[in-house]
Amino acid sequence: MNELALITGMFLVTFGTRYLLWGTAGRFRFPPWMSDALGFVPPAVLTAIITPAVLVPDGQAPDISLANPYLLAALVALAVALWRRNLMLTIIVGMTLFMLLRWGLGLGG
């Protein structure tokens, strides 16, 4: 019985929050300054997720060295992203370099 109450509660919370957003979509507009500010949310969140994984890959201490495959691949991916402005190319180059460094050369053990 507790499981049913838990599932029902999770459904109500999830449905309620999503319905509020979808149900009111198009009925009001954000001010221009807020719309502009919201454009920075995805890059900020992505940076907050990626930076600790790149700089502290073992979860213990920062590793800012040439032996850190996460950091090397991230720097190359950043350079490709700035140079080509192509998301798919950036992902392919970054992941390929990371795999070569991590498993091909054995960096970051």
N, C-alpha and C positions, 0 to 999 in steps of 0.2 A: 504494500500500500504506500509506503514511503517513496518508492521508486516512481509510482504513478503521480504522486503529488509533486515530486521533483521535476519530472518531465513536463507536467502541465505548467508548473511555474516557469520553467525555462521557455516553454512555448509562448506563454503570455508575455513575458518580458521581451523576447525576441520579436514576436509579431507586433507588439505594441510600439516598440521603438521604430521598427521599419515602417509600420503603417503611418505613423505620424509624419515621417519624412516623405513617403510616396503619396500619401493622401493629401498633403498640403503643397505638393510640388506644383509650381506654376501659379499658385494663388498669391504669392508675394515675391518681391524682388529684394535682393540684398543691395545696400548702397554700393556705389562703385568702389569706394575705398575698401570695403569688406571683400568684394569679389576679387579685387587685385591682391589683397592680403591672402586670401584662400588659395591663390595660385602658388604660393610658396610652401604650402603644407606638404604636398607629396615629396618634393626634394628634401625638406627638413626631416621628415619621418624616415625616408630612405637613408639619409646620412646618419641619423641616430641609430639605425639598425646596423648599417654596414661598418661604421668606424670602429666600434669595439671588436667586431669579428676580425677586422683586418689588423688592428694594432695589438690586440690581446688574444691571439688565436688559441692559446692553451687555457685561457681563463684565469691565469695566475698573475703574470707580470707582462708589461708591455714589451713587445719585441720589434724594435725599429732597427732591423739589420738586413743585410743582403741575404741572410739565410731564411728569411720569412717569405715563403712563396705567396702568401695572401697579400702581403704588402707589395711585392714586386708585380704580381698580376694586376692588382688594383691600380698601381701607378701607370702601367702600360695601358690598361683599359681606359683610364682617365685621359691619357694622351690621345688614344684613338678616338674617344668620344669628342674631345675638343677639336681634333683635326678633321674628322669625317662627318660628325653629327649624324651618325647612323647607329641606331640602337642595336639592331641585329648584328652588325659587324663588331660592335663593341663587346657584346656578350660572347660571340664566338671567339674573338681574339683573347679576351680575358680568361675565359674558361679553358681554352686550349693551352694557353701559357701556364695557367695554374696547374692543370693536369700534368703537363710536361715537367714543370718544376717539382711538383709534389711526388708524383709517382715515377716519372722518367728519370729524374736526377736524384730523387730521394730527399729533397730539402724539406725541412720542417718536421721531420720524423715523427 
